[in-house]
Amino acid sequence: MDLSTLRPQPGSTRRRRRIGRGIGSGQGKTAGRGHKGRLSRSGGSTPVGYEGGQMPLQRRLPKRGFRRLQKNAARREEYAIVNLGRLTGFGAGETVDPPRMVESKLVPKGLKVKILGGGELLAPLTVRAHAFSASAREKIGAAGGSAEVV
């Protein structure tokens, strides 16, 4: 056996159909596309969801809910959220600010920080952030610390 003698099994392959190559080929003139209409023309295909002119399902069903527009989403301020319970790793009397939180991997870099009142704060800390919830302010004050808006 030699690589130069390799052939497909008899009957396993067919010749390629050459479309639009004259009347004698059997696929000439309209090239198997029929006469006129969208599918006979070049670039003519059916859009997704098209139902032959009938009102499409996507337009027949009622719309529900709220879709935030892209321009509004871009204008909205994004905050990284930190619960008070996650600040227990800092020692008493320390100042905790956004760069410090980035170092300790509590928040990703480049986002504003909002402190929420989840969990308990045991040590008095000076917490500096861009925003605080009302419960977070109360708990920081009750622990003997202070909440400062950056």
C-alpha angles and dihedrals in degrees: 000000000000133000090236091061097053113123134167116262112274110269095015095103134045131203116262114258109242106212125203096014102129139294095288093062093065089233099072132119103023092018094225093305098108123224125317125322133102098293093052092061128079113261090015112139135140118261118238110273095018111147103188096273095314113126102273121244092243090060096041095058120080118253116240136186133016126296114201110225117236093238091054092047090053091051094049116099115239118215130194105226123222123182118215091241089068092060093067091098091072120087126245115281095016124136113237114197134162096270089051091050090051090052091052090046095241093127136019118253119266100026128110114248127233121188117214128193099244113133130003130294110217103177127053106255135175102229119195118189142140095254141007133197117233093248091051091054091050094049094046090050092046090053090054097255134113134240116218125186112224 
